[in-house]
Amino acid sequence: MRDAGVLAVTARMRAASARRAAPRGPWGMALARLRRDRPATAALAVLALLVVFAAAAPLLERWTGHAAGRGYPATGLDPSGRPAPPSGEFWLGADALGRDVLVRAAYGARVSLLVGVGATALATLLGVAAGTAAGLLGGAADTLLGRLADIVLSFPYLLVAIVVATTFGGGLLTTVCVIAVFSSAAMARVVRGEVLAIREQEYVQAARALGAGPLWIMAVEVTPNLAAPVTALASLQVPQAIVLESTLTFLGAGADPSTPSWGGMLAEAQDYYQTAWWFLLVPAGLLLATTIAFNVLGDAVHAAVNPRRA
């Protein structure tokens, strides 16, 4: 019996050793690096809490009994008309109209995540399509798309966003489109460089020699090899999109004023930073924590998927 137990333990140890020694693909190795990266793990935990915070916005509204867009001047303002400080009724204080800062911050997290992820996804789609076409087709197509990217990047995005908001009206859709267009130009440049390197590989040359067309080469040979650099770049563009949305909303060219957003809360709090610190600190702290967490995670993803990492 003792020999059988020893043999069983030995067999399990050998199986575990074989699993550890088994070759892993590039994504498996990238995930292993991320699991060993403590700052990335902490950043991921912060972002998970942010997602839970945003998802719980209706529950917070129900628990506190305070609607996001409704003011409560009787309890949310003191006798002198200043915002009420944090208390048992207003957990993170009230704003200048007596609205609950906690509830509005939770709904603002939804706006930031929606714009950040939505604008990055759209920018990635546009940038990958344009960069791949420019890198594979070359010639006039490469020149045209390259000059178009240069033109987009030469415009000051804030000025363009304000003009677009004034002409067509602001809102989340306009904000997402403006951020996506400017972000896609930078994405297209990076993708073009990657495609120029990939198209000279032997397997691409072999596919071309066998009669494969540009669409086949783009879909089968090139696009799968773009997944790692595009994922790394997209992870770094999410915090940029969140900051851009907050900046545009702060300037009045982003989300609708009736929509709770961190940028709008910062704009409303700029006259109360000396008398109602919580009014400014809550959205600013959330924006800072979100940006740092996304940047740390983006850097970790970039390092993890980089095949040239030592």
RAUR-V244526 format. One record per pair of residues at least 24 apart in sequence whose ideal C-beta (glycine too) atoms are under 10 Angstrom apart, sorted by the first residue. I is the first residue (numbers start at 1). GAP is how many residues later the second one is. D is the distance in Angstrom with one decimal. If there is no record, write none. Layout:
# RAUR-V244526
I | GAP | D
I | GAP | D
This chain:
# RAUR-V244526
26 | 199 | 9.9
26 | 201 | 9.0
26 | 202 | 6.6
26 | 278 | 9.6
26 | 279 | 7.2
26 | 280 | 10.0
26 | 281 | 6.5
27 | 200 | 8.3
27 | 201 | 8.1
27 | 204 | 9.4
27 | 277 | 9.4
27 | 278 | 7.9
29 | 275 | 7.9
29 | 276 | 9.0
29 | 278 | 9.1
29 | 280 | 9.5
30 | 198 | 7.5
30 | 201 | 8.8
30 | 202 | 9.4
30 | 270 | 9.8
30 | 271 | 7.7
30 | 273 | 9.1
30 | 274 | 4.1
30 | 275 | 4.8
30 | 276 | 8.7
30 | 277 | 9.3
30 | 279 | 9.4
31 | 273 | 7.5
31 | 274 | 9.7
32 | 272 | 8.4
33 | 267 | 7.9
33 | 268 | 9.4
33 | 270 | 7.2
33 | 271 | 4.1
33 | 272 | 8.6
33 | 273 | 9.5
33 | 276 | 7.8
34 | 263 | 8.7
34 | 266 | 6.0
34 | 267 | 7.1
34 | 269 | 9.0
34 | 270 | 5.0
34 | 271 | 9.3
35 | 269 | 9.5
36 | 264 | 10.0
36 | 268 | 9.4
37 | 259 | 9.1
37 | 260 | 9.2
37 | 262 | 9.4
37 | 263 | 4.8
37 | 264 | 9.5
37 | 266 | 7.9
37 | 267 | 7.3
38 | 262 | 9.7
39 | 254 | 9.6
39 | 257 | 5.2
39 | 258 | 8.5
39 | 260 | 8.5
39 | 261 | 6.7
40 | 253 | 9.6
40 | 256 | 6.4
40 | 257 | 5.6
40 | 258 | 9.4
40 | 259 | 8.1
40 | 260 | 3.4
40 | 261 | 7.6
40 | 263 | 8.9
40 | 264 | 8.0
41 | 255 | 9.9
41 | 256 | 9.3
41 | 259 | 8.8
42 | 251 | 8.0
42 | 254 | 7.6
42 | 255 | 9.3
43 | 246 | 9.7
43 | 249 | 7.6
43 | 250 | 4.2
43 | 251 | 7.4
43 | 252 | 8.2
43 | 253 | 4.1
43 | 254 | 4.2
43 | 255 | 8.8
43 | 256 | 9.1
43 | 257 | 7.3
44 | 249 | 7.8
44 | 252 | 9.1
44 | 253 | 6.0
44 | 256 | 8.8
45 | 248 | 8.6
46 | 243 | 6.2
46 | 244 | 7.8
46 | 246 | 8.1
46 | 247 | 4.1
46 | 248 | 9.1
46 | 250 | 8.7
46 | 251 | 8.8
47 | 66 | 9.1
47 | 191 | 9.6
47 | 242 | 9.4
47 | 243 | 7.5
47 | 246 | 5.2
47 | 247 | 6.9
47 | 249 | 9.7
47 | 250 | 6.8
48 | 245 | 9.6
49 | 240 | 9.2
49 | 244 | 9.3
50 | 56 | 9.9
50 | 59 | 5.9
50 | 62 | 8.5
50 | 63 | 7.2
50 | 236 | 7.7
50 | 239 | 7.7
50 | 240 | 5.9
50 | 243 | 7.5
50 | 244 | 9.5
51 | 58 | 8.2
51 | 59 | 9.7
51 | 62 | 7.0
52 | 54 | 10.0
52 | 57 | 9.6
53 | 49 | 9.6
53 | 52 | 8.1
53 | 53 | 5.7
53 | 55 | 10.0
53 | 56 | 5.4
53 | 57 | 9.3
53 | 60 | 9.8
53 | 233 | 8.4
54 | 51 | 9.6
54 | 52 | 6.2
54 | 53 | 7.9
54 | 54 | 8.5
54 | 55 | 3.8
54 | 56 | 4.5
54 | 57 | 8.8
54 | 58 | 8.2
54 | 59 | 5.7
54 | 60 | 8.9
55 | 51 | 8.8
55 | 54 | 9.0
55 | 55 | 8.2
55 | 58 | 9.7
56 | 50 | 6.5
56 | 53 | 9.5
57 | 45 | 9.5
57 | 46 | 6.9
57 | 47 | 9.1
57 | 48 | 8.8
57 | 49 | 3.7
57 | 50 | 4.9
57 | 51 | 8.9
57 | 52 | 7.4
57 | 53 | 6.2
57 | 203 | 8.8
58 | 45 | 9.4
58 | 48 | 8.7
58 | 49 | 8.9
59 | 47 | 8.9
60 | 31 | 8.7
60 | 40 | 8.3
60 | 42 | 6.2
60 | 43 | 5.3
60 | 44 | 9.9
60 | 45 | 9.2
60 | 46 | 5.2
60 | 47 | 9.0
61 | 39 | 8.1
61 | 41 | 9.4
61 | 42 | 5.2
61 | 43 | 9.7
61 | 45 | 7.9
61 | 46 | 8.2
62 | 41 | 9.8
63 | 28 | 9.5
63 | 39 | 9.7
63 | 40 | 9.3
64 | 25 | 7.7
64 | 26 | 7.8
64 | 27 | 7.1
64 | 36 | 5.8
64 | 38 | 6.9
64 | 39 | 6.1
65 | 24 | 8.6
65 | 35 | 9.0
65 | 38 | 9.8
66 | 24 | 7.5
66 | 25 | 9.8
66 | 28 | 8.7
66 | 32 | 9.3
66 | 33 | 7.3
66 | 34 | 3.7
66 | 35 | 9.7
66 | 36 | 8.2
66 | 37 | 5.4
66 | 38 | 9.1
67 | 32 | 8.3
67 | 33 | 8.2
67 | 36 | 7.5
67 | 37 | 9.9
68 | 31 | 7.2
68 | 32 | 7.4
68 | 34 | 9.9
68 | 35 | 4.9
68 | 36 | 5.4
68 | 37 | 9.6
68 | 38 | 8.0
68 | 39 | 5.0
68 | 40 | 9.1
68 | 190 | 9.8
68 | 191 | 9.2
68 | 192 | 5.2
69 | 28 | 9.5
69 | 30 | 7.3
69 | 34 | 9.4
69 | 35 | 8.3
69 | 38 | 8.9
69 | 189 | 6.4
69 | 190 | 8.8
69 | 191 | 7.3
70 | 27 | 9.0
70 | 28 | 8.6
70 | 29 | 6.7
70 | 30 | 8.7
70 | 33 | 9.6
71 | 24 | 8.2
71 | 25 | 8.9
71 | 26 | 4.0
71 | 27 | 4.0
71 | 28 | 5.0
71 | 29 | 9.3
72 | 25 | 8.8
72 | 26 | 4.5
72 | 27 | 7.2
72 | 28 | 7.6
73 | 24 | 7.5
73 | 25 | 4.4
73 | 26 | 9.7
74 | 24 | 7.7
76 | 24 | 7.3
76 | 25 | 9.4
78 | 197 | 9.9
78 | 198 | 9.8
80 | 195 | 9.3
82 | 190 | 7.6
82 | 193 | 5.5
82 | 194 | 6.3
82 | 197 | 9.7
83 | 186 | 8.9
83 | 189 | 6.4
83 | 192 | 7.8
83 | 193 | 4.2
83 | 194 | 10.0
83 | 195 | 7.8
83 | 196 | 5.5
84 | 192 | 8.6
84 | 194 | 9.5
85 | 190 | 9.9
85 | 191 | 7.4
85 | 192 | 8.8
85 | 193 | 6.5
85 | 194 | 9.6
86 | 192 | 5.8
86 | 196 | 9.4
90 | 188 | 9.0
91 | 187 | 10.0
92 | 186 | 5.9
92 | 187 | 9.2
92 | 189 | 8.9
92 | 190 | 5.3
93 | 183 | 6.8
93 | 184 | 8.7
93 | 185 | 3.8
93 | 186 | 6.4
93 | 188 | 9.1
93 | 189 | 7.6
94 | 182 | 8.3
94 | 184 | 8.6
94 | 185 | 8.0
95 | 165 | 10.0
95 | 170 | 7.1
95 | 173 | 6.2
95 | 174 | 7.2
95 | 177 | 8.1
95 | 181 | 7.8
95 | 183 | 9.2
95 | 184 | 5.4
95 | 187 | 9.5
95 | 188 | 9.9
96 | 172 | 6.1
96 | 173 | 7.8
96 | 175 | 7.8
96 | 176 | 6.1
96 | 179 | 10.0
96 | 180 | 7.7
96 | 183 | 7.2
97 | 171 | 8.3
99 | 161 | 8.5
99 | 166 | 9.6
99 | 169 | 9.5
101 | 159 | 9.8
101 | 164 | 7.5
101 | 168 | 9.1
101 | 175 | 9.3
101 | 177 | 6.4
101 | 178 | 6.4
101 | 179 | 9.9
101 | 180 | 9.4
101 | 181 | 5.2
101 | 182 | 8.1
102 | 176 | 9.8
102 | 180 | 7.6
103 | 157 | 7.8
104 | 155 | 9.9
104 | 156 | 4.1
104 | 157 | 8.6
104 | 158 | 9.2
104 | 160 | 8.7
104 | 161 | 6.3
104 | 164 | 9.7
104 | 178 | 8.8
104 | 179 | 8.4
105 | 155 | 7.6
105 | 156 | 9.7
105 | 157 | 7.2
105 | 160 | 7.1
105 | 177 | 5.3
105 | 178 | 6.1
105 | 180 | 9.3
105 | 181 | 6.0
105 | 182 | 9.9
106 | 154 | 8.2
106 | 180 | 9.5
107 | 152 | 7.9
107 | 153 | 4.0
107 | 154 | 8.0
107 | 155 | 9.9
108 | 138 | 9.0
108 | 141 | 9.3
108 | 147 | 9.0
108 | 151 | 8.5
108 | 152 | 4.9
108 | 153 | 4.8
108 | 154 | 4.5
108 | 155 | 8.2
108 | 156 | 7.6
108 | 157 | 6.3
108 | 158 | 9.8
108 | 174 | 9.3
108 | 175 | 6.5
108 | 178 | 7.5
108 | 179 | 8.9
109 | 151 | 9.3
109 | 152 | 9.3
109 | 153 | 7.7
109 | 174 | 9.8
109 | 177 | 6.8
109 | 178 | 9.7
109 | 181 | 7.8
110 | 149 | 9.5
110 | 150 | 8.4
110 | 151 | 9.0
111 | 61 | 6.9
111 | 64 | 9.3
111 | 131 | 9.4
111 | 134 | 7.2
111 | 135 | 9.2
111 | 138 | 8.2
111 | 143 | 9.0
111 | 144 | 5.8
111 | 148 | 6.3
111 | 149 | 7.1
111 | 150 | 4.4
111 | 151 | 7.5
111 | 152 | 8.6
111 | 153 | 8.8
112 | 126 | 9.8
112 | 127 | 9.8
112 | 129 | 8.9
112 | 130 | 4.9
112 | 131 | 9.3
112 | 133 | 6.5
112 | 134 | 7.1
112 | 137 | 9.7
112 | 143 | 9.7
112 | 149 | 7.2
112 | 150 | 5.9
112 | 151 | 8.6
112 | 171 | 9.8
112 | 174 | 8.2
112 | 175 | 7.5
112 | 178 | 6.5
112 | 179 | 9.6
113 | 125 | 9.0
113 | 129 | 7.9
113 | 177 | 8.5
114 | 58 | 6.9
114 | 61 | 9.9
114 | 62 | 8.1
114 | 128 | 9.9
114 | 131 | 9.0
114 | 141 | 9.8
115 | 57 | 6.4
115 | 58 | 10.0
115 | 60 | 6.0
115 | 61 | 5.7
115 | 64 | 7.0
115 | 65 | 9.8
115 | 123 | 9.6
115 | 126 | 6.0
115 | 127 | 6.7
115 | 129 | 8.2
115 | 130 | 4.2
115 | 131 | 8.9
115 | 133 | 9.3
115 | 134 | 9.3
115 | 139 | 8.3
115 | 140 | 8.0
115 | 146 | 8.7
115 | 148 | 9.9
116 | 60 | 9.5
116 | 63 | 8.8
116 | 121 | 8.5
116 | 122 | 4.6
116 | 123 | 7.1
116 | 124 | 8.5
116 | 125 | 4.5
116 | 126 | 4.1
116 | 127 | 8.9
116 | 128 | 9.0
116 | 129 | 7.2
116 | 130 | 10.0
116 | 174 | 8.3
116 | 175 | 9.7
116 | 178 | 7.6
117 | 59 | 9.8
117 | 117 | 9.6
117 | 121 | 6.4
117 | 124 | 8.1
117 | 125 | 9.2
118 | 54 | 8.4
118 | 55 | 9.3
118 | 57 | 9.5
118 | 58 | 5.1
118 | 59 | 9.8
118 | 61 | 8.9
118 | 62 | 8.0
118 | 123 | 8.3
118 | 127 | 9.9
119 | 53 | 9.8
119 | 56 | 7.7
119 | 57 | 4.7
119 | 58 | 8.1
119 | 59 | 8.5
119 | 60 | 4.0
119 | 61 | 4.7
119 | 62 | 9.3
119 | 63 | 9.3
119 | 64 | 6.5
119 | 65 | 9.5
119 | 118 | 8.0
119 | 119 | 8.4
119 | 121 | 9.1
119 | 122 | 4.3
119 | 123 | 8.9
119 | 125 | 7.9
119 | 126 | 7.6
120 | 56 | 9.6
120 | 59 | 8.4
120 | 60 | 7.8
120 | 63 | 6.8
120 | 64 | 9.8
120 | 67 | 9.1
120 | 113 | 9.4
120 | 114 | 5.4
120 | 115 | 8.4
120 | 116 | 9.3
120 | 117 | 4.8
120 | 118 | 4.9
120 | 119 | 9.5
120 | 120 | 8.4
120 | 121 | 5.5
120 | 122 | 9.4
121 | 55 | 9.4
121 | 59 | 8.2
121 | 113 | 7.9
121 | 116 | 9.9
121 | 117 | 9.5
121 | 120 | 9.9
122 | 54 | 6.6
122 | 55 | 7.5
122 | 57 | 8.5
122 | 58 | 3.9
122 | 59 | 8.6
122 | 61 | 8.4
122 | 62 | 7.5
122 | 119 | 9.8
123 | 53 | 9.4
123 | 56 | 7.3
123 | 57 | 4.3
123 | 58 | 7.7
123 | 59 | 8.0
123 | 60 | 3.6
123 | 61 | 4.2
123 | 62 | 8.7
123 | 63 | 8.3
123 | 64 | 5.7
123 | 65 | 9.3
123 | 110 | 9.6
123 | 111 | 7.9
123 | 114 | 6.4
123 | 117 | 9.8
123 | 118 | 7.8
124 | 56 | 8.8
124 | 59 | 8.3
124 | 60 | 7.7
124 | 63 | 6.1
124 | 67 | 9.2
124 | 106 | 6.3
124 | 107 | 9.0
124 | 109 | 8.0
124 | 110 | 5.0
124 | 113 | 7.8
125 | 55 | 8.5
125 | 59 | 7.9
125 | 62 | 9.3
126 | 54 | 6.6
126 | 55 | 7.5
126 | 57 | 8.6
126 | 58 | 3.8
126 | 59 | 8.7
126 | 61 | 7.5
126 | 62 | 7.4
127 | 53 | 9.1
127 | 56 | 7.3
127 | 57 | 4.1
127 | 58 | 7.3
127 | 59 | 7.3
127 | 60 | 2.6
127 | 61 | 4.4
127 | 62 | 8.2
127 | 63 | 7.7
127 | 64 | 5.9
127 | 65 | 9.3
127 | 103 | 8.1
127 | 106 | 8.4
127 | 107 | 9.0
127 | 110 | 9.3
128 | 56 | 8.8
128 | 59 | 6.9
128 | 60 | 7.9
128 | 62 | 9.7
128 | 63 | 5.4
128 | 66 | 9.8
128 | 67 | 9.5
128 | 90 | 9.9
128 | 94 | 10.0
128 | 95 | 7.6
128 | 98 | 6.6
128 | 99 | 9.9
128 | 102 | 6.0
128 | 105 | 9.9
128 | 106 | 9.5
129 | 55 | 8.8
129 | 58 | 9.9
129 | 59 | 8.3
129 | 62 | 8.8
129 | 89 | 9.3
130 | 54 | 6.9
130 | 55 | 8.3
130 | 57 | 8.3
130 | 58 | 4.2
130 | 59 | 9.3
130 | 61 | 7.7
130 | 62 | 8.0
131 | 53 | 9.0
131 | 54 | 9.7
131 | 55 | 10.0
131 | 56 | 6.7
131 | 57 | 4.0
131 | 58 | 6.9
131 | 59 | 6.9
131 | 60 | 2.8
131 | 61 | 4.2
131 | 62 | 8.1
131 | 63 | 7.6
131 | 64 | 6.3
131 | 65 | 9.6
131 | 95 | 8.5
131 | 99 | 9.2
132 | 56 | 8.8
132 | 59 | 6.0
132 | 60 | 7.8
132 | 62 | 8.9
132 | 63 | 5.4
132 | 66 | 9.5
132 | 67 | 9.8
132 | 82 | 9.7
132 | 85 | 9.7
132 | 86 | 5.5
132 | 87 | 9.5
132 | 90 | 6.2
132 | 91 | 6.9
132 | 94 | 7.3
133 | 55 | 9.0
133 | 58 | 9.5
133 | 59 | 8.9
133 | 62 | 8.8
133 | 81 | 8.6
133 | 85 | 7.8
134 | 54 | 7.0
134 | 55 | 9.0
134 | 57 | 8.3
134 | 58 | 4.8
134 | 59 | 9.9
134 | 61 | 7.6
134 | 62 | 8.9
135 | 53 | 9.5
135 | 56 | 7.1
135 | 57 | 4.5
135 | 58 | 7.6
135 | 59 | 7.4
135 | 60 | 2.8
135 | 61 | 4.9
135 | 62 | 8.7
135 | 63 | 7.9
135 | 64 | 6.5
135 | 83 | 9.3
135 | 87 | 7.9
135 | 91 | 9.8
136 | 56 | 9.4
136 | 59 | 6.0
136 | 60 | 9.0
136 | 62 | 9.1
136 | 63 | 6.1
136 | 68 | 9.3
136 | 78 | 5.6
136 | 79 | 9.4
136 | 81 | 6.6
136 | 82 | 5.8
136 | 85 | 9.7
136 | 86 | 6.8
137 | 58 | 9.8
137 | 77 | 6.7
137 | 81 | 9.5
138 | 57 | 9.8
138 | 58 | 8.6
138 | 61 | 8.8
142 | 50 | 7.5
142 | 53 | 10.0
142 | 54 | 9.0
145 | 40 | 9.8
145 | 43 | 6.8
145 | 44 | 9.7
145 | 47 | 7.7
146 | 42 | 8.5
146 | 43 | 8.0
146 | 46 | 7.4
148 | 37 | 7.9
148 | 40 | 8.6
149 | 35 | 8.4
149 | 36 | 4.3
149 | 37 | 8.0
149 | 38 | 9.3
149 | 39 | 5.2
149 | 40 | 5.9
149 | 43 | 8.4
150 | 35 | 8.1
150 | 39 | 9.1
151 | 34 | 8.5
152 | 29 | 6.4
152 | 30 | 6.3
152 | 31 | 9.8
152 | 32 | 7.9
152 | 33 | 4.1
152 | 34 | 9.0
152 | 36 | 9.0
153 | 29 | 7.4
153 | 32 | 5.0
153 | 33 | 6.9
153 | 35 | 9.9
153 | 36 | 8.3
154 | 31 | 9.6
155 | 26 | 9.7
155 | 27 | 7.9
155 | 30 | 9.7
156 | 26 | 9.8
157 | 24 | 8.7
157 | 25 | 4.8
157 | 26 | 9.3
157 | 87 | 7.2
157 | 90 | 9.4
157 | 91 | 8.8
158 | 86 | 8.6
158 | 89 | 7.1
158 | 90 | 7.3
158 | 93 | 7.0
158 | 95 | 7.8
159 | 94 | 9.7
160 | 93 | 9.7
161 | 83 | 8.2
161 | 84 | 9.9
161 | 86 | 8.9
161 | 87 | 5.2
161 | 90 | 8.2
161 | 92 | 5.1
161 | 93 | 7.7
162 | 86 | 8.0
162 | 89 | 6.7
162 | 90 | 8.1
162 | 91 | 4.5
162 | 92 | 9.9
163 | 90 | 8.7
164 | 84 | 9.9
164 | 89 | 7.8
165 | 83 | 7.6
165 | 86 | 9.0
165 | 87 | 7.7
165 | 88 | 3.9
165 | 89 | 7.6
166 | 86 | 9.6
166 | 87 | 7.7
169 | 87 | 8.9
170 | 78 | 8.1
170 | 79 | 8.5
170 | 82 | 7.5
170 | 83 | 5.7
170 | 84 | 6.2
170 | 85 | 7.1
170 | 86 | 6.3
170 | 87 | 8.7
170 | 89 | 9.9
171 | 83 | 8.4
171 | 84 | 6.9
171 | 85 | 5.5
171 | 88 | 8.3
172 | 73 | 8.3
172 | 77 | 9.6
172 | 82 | 8.0
172 | 83 | 5.5
172 | 84 | 7.6
172 | 87 | 7.2
172 | 89 | 8.8
174 | 74 | 9.1
174 | 79 | 8.4
174 | 80 | 8.3
174 | 81 | 9.4
174 | 82 | 9.9
175 | 66 | 9.2
175 | 69 | 8.0
175 | 70 | 5.5
175 | 73 | 5.7
175 | 74 | 7.6
175 | 78 | 7.9
175 | 79 | 4.9
175 | 80 | 6.5
175 | 81 | 9.9
175 | 86 | 9.7
175 | 88 | 9.8
176 | 65 | 8.3
176 | 69 | 8.2
178 | 66 | 8.2
178 | 67 | 9.6
178 | 70 | 7.6
178 | 75 | 8.7
178 | 76 | 9.2
179 | 58 | 9.0
179 | 61 | 8.2
179 | 62 | 5.0
179 | 63 | 9.4
179 | 64 | 9.9
179 | 65 | 5.1
179 | 66 | 6.8
179 | 69 | 8.1
179 | 75 | 9.6
180 | 57 | 9.7
180 | 61 | 8.1
182 | 58 | 9.5
182 | 59 | 9.6
182 | 62 | 8.1
183 | 50 | 9.5
183 | 51 | 9.1
183 | 54 | 5.3
183 | 55 | 9.8
183 | 57 | 7.0
183 | 58 | 6.6
183 | 61 | 8.5
184 | 53 | 9.5
186 | 47 | 8.1
186 | 51 | 7.9
186 | 54 | 9.4
187 | 43 | 7.5
187 | 46 | 6.2
187 | 47 | 7.7
187 | 50 | 7.3
190 | 36 | 9.5
190 | 39 | 6.7
190 | 40 | 8.1
190 | 42 | 9.5
190 | 43 | 5.7
191 | 31 | 9.6
191 | 32 | 9.9
191 | 35 | 6.3
191 | 38 | 7.7
191 | 39 | 6.7
191 | 42 | 8.4
193 | 36 | 9.1
194 | 28 | 8.6
194 | 31 | 7.7
194 | 32 | 5.8
194 | 34 | 9.3
194 | 35 | 5.4
194 | 36 | 8.2
194 | 39 | 9.8
195 | 27 | 5.9
195 | 28 | 9.4
195 | 30 | 9.0
195 | 31 | 7.3
197 | 28 | 9.4
198 | 24 | 5.4
198 | 25 | 9.6
198 | 26 | 9.9
198 | 27 | 5.4
198 | 28 | 7.6
201 | 24 | 8.4
227 | 78 | 8.3
228 | 73 | 9.4
228 | 74 | 9.4
228 | 76 | 9.1
228 | 77 | 4.0
228 | 78 | 7.5
228 | 79 | 7.1
229 | 73 | 8.7
229 | 76 | 7.3
229 | 77 | 8.2
229 | 78 | 9.5
230 | 75 | 9.5
231 | 67 | 9.8
231 | 70 | 6.5
231 | 71 | 8.8
231 | 73 | 9.5
231 | 74 | 6.0
232 | 66 | 7.4
232 | 67 | 9.0
232 | 68 | 9.6
232 | 69 | 5.4
232 | 70 | 3.9
232 | 71 | 8.3
232 | 72 | 8.1
232 | 73 | 5.2
232 | 74 | 7.1
233 | 65 | 8.6
233 | 68 | 9.5
233 | 69 | 7.7
234 | 64 | 8.5
234 | 67 | 8.9
235 | 59 | 7.5
235 | 60 | 9.2
235 | 62 | 6.4
235 | 63 | 3.9
235 | 64 | 8.5
235 | 65 | 8.6
235 | 66 | 4.5
235 | 67 | 7.0
235 | 70 | 9.2
236 | 58 | 8.0
236 | 59 | 7.2
236 | 61 | 9.2
236 | 62 | 3.9
236 | 63 | 7.4
236 | 65 | 8.1
236 | 66 | 6.6
237 | 57 | 9.4
237 | 61 | 8.1
238 | 52 | 9.4
238 | 53 | 9.5
238 | 56 | 5.2
238 | 57 | 9.2
238 | 59 | 8.8
238 | 60 | 7.1
239 | 48 | 9.8
239 | 51 | 7.2
239 | 52 | 4.7
239 | 53 | 8.2
239 | 54 | 8.2
239 | 55 | 3.7
239 | 56 | 5.2
239 | 57 | 9.5
239 | 58 | 9.0
239 | 59 | 6.9
240 | 51 | 8.8
240 | 54 | 8.8
240 | 55 | 9.0
240 | 58 | 9.4
241 | 53 | 9.4
242 | 45 | 7.4
242 | 48 | 6.2
242 | 49 | 6.4
242 | 52 | 7.1
243 | 44 | 7.5
243 | 47 | 9.2
243 | 48 | 6.0
243 | 51 | 9.6
245 | 42 | 10.0
246 | 37 | 8.3
246 | 38 | 9.6
246 | 41 | 5.8
246 | 44 | 9.6
246 | 45 | 9.1
250 | 33 | 10.0
262 | 24 | 6.1
262 | 25 | 5.0
262 | 28 | 8.5
263 | 24 | 8.1
